Amino acid sequence: MTPTDTLNAAVNAVPALGHERSVEWPMRTMRILPNGLQIVIAESHNFPKMIAQLFFRSGNSVVAATQPGLADITAAVVRTGTHSRTSESIEEDLRRIGSDLGTSAGADTSAISVAGLSEFSRDIFELIVDLARNASFPVGDFERIRRQRLEELRIERTTPGFISGERFRHILFGAHPYATIAPSEQQVQSYRIDDLKNYYAHHYSPANALLIVVGDFDTEKILDQVDQLFGQWHSPAPTPAANPAPPRHQGRRVHLVHLPGTVQTDVLVGNLGITRLDPDWYRLALANSIYGGAFNSRLVMNIREQKGYTYSPRSSVVALREYGYFTIHAAVRNDVVAATLTEMFYEADRMRSLPVGAQELLDAQSYMSGVFSLGVATQDGLVTQLSSVYLNRLPENYLDTYRESIRALSAEDVMLAARRHFDSANAQIVIVGDRAQIGEQAALFGEVTNYDAHESHPESHKGTLL
């Protein structure tokens, strides 16, 4: 071997992976105040900042049957003023203490979050509790936010990815509130300030809340401040509603949404899944990573790297509070819709039939373990992980044992998860594109129901069979 060959071999050699570093978990304290507020405090001294996030265990799903999206609009208006602070004074307070404020709502939760310098912890808590107890719902801000939401809806309902996701959820969950991910324009127009106030009064309650605080501080000091500022807040928890179960889908069905003139088709395939409390969660998460959840997954290697059908195919497991779902997604050229679906099902069924190889399994375990470690290396990441544990009521040692649990899984575990949860025989297929270009391809995969993308909302019609 020449010196040049030796040099090239050294340059191209892949270094062996080092030993996995242990995760140093910060000290964590959990309390429940007499008013029902659950508090989780974790010290993180790598930067003189803190994050305080107040979660409410209610979101858009609790009003989806009558007022979809109301929780989202309520959260947006909450931050615009209280009985003692205008929107302008809130922004001045944030600048004074070097903090950022965010409010949000999802399917199962609403949240108020403030991040800032730890020395202003009391100011941060005062702002959060003021927004949680005393929001004033200024009419001008409500109208402004409503106009913004209407414009967002008009844009979203021309976007193939949004159209496919909305249709998929409606098909998958039926009469369950998870079927609705966005309101119609008419529904948003009908909302009044009193609707927001009513939602706020019933769901922004300490007995319905979780406060997570992560940062550079002394835990006892934070506990004392939280007790003083949140302890006098009293409001009953909302009464949980009983929701209908999602439908049981029998047989593979195709739902073709006609969006004329498109040169690309949005393909979304999936089925009902599981929640974080299911014993199969670790198995399914690892199986998904191997199938399509990571950049070096089988789905990516097949339809992106080998065949060039799409730039970013992916699969996901989504766990909501009551149910979960599994999806496979790709945006592809019109001429390869059938070929893409064929490969999606081929890879899913291969995982259901054959065990993964030892190296592939080890690579996926290393990837998931590494992503997890990176995710808890920042205050934001730690808040996210802690919220997953306590909102989903996972075991206290969930984070401490996560990497060990993933490493303990076998090829048989992965195949078992694929057989149970990659339900290709009963998958629901949503295709958004030009019917003239893709209709014949769609019909190869099951009975086709046709929809018009210009219909404003999934509830507006049932679709027609092809």
Secondary structure, 3 states (H helix, E strand, C coil): CCHHHHHHHHHHCCCCCCCCCCCCCCCEEEEECCCCCEEEEEECCCCCEEEEEEEECCCHHHHCCCCCCHHHHHHHHHCCCECCCCHHHHHHHHHHCCCEEEEEECCCCEEEEEEEEHHHHHHHHHHHHHHHHHECCCHHHHHHHHHHHHHHHHHHCCCHHHHHHHHHHHHHHCCCHHHCCCCCHHHHHHCCHHHHHHHHHHHCCHHHEEEEEEECCCHHHHHHHHHHHHCCCCCCCCCCCCCCCCCCCCCCEEEEEECCCCCEEEEEEEEEECCCCCCCHHHHHHHHHHHHHCCCCHHHHHHHHHCCCCCCCEEEEEECCCCEEEEEEEEEEHHHHHHHHHHHHHHHHHHHHCCCCHHHHHHHHHHHHHHHHHHCCCHHHHHHHHHHHHHCCCCCCHHHHHHHHHHCCCHHHHHHHHHHHCCHHHCEEEEEECHHHHHHHHHHHCEEEEEECCCCCHHHCCCEEC
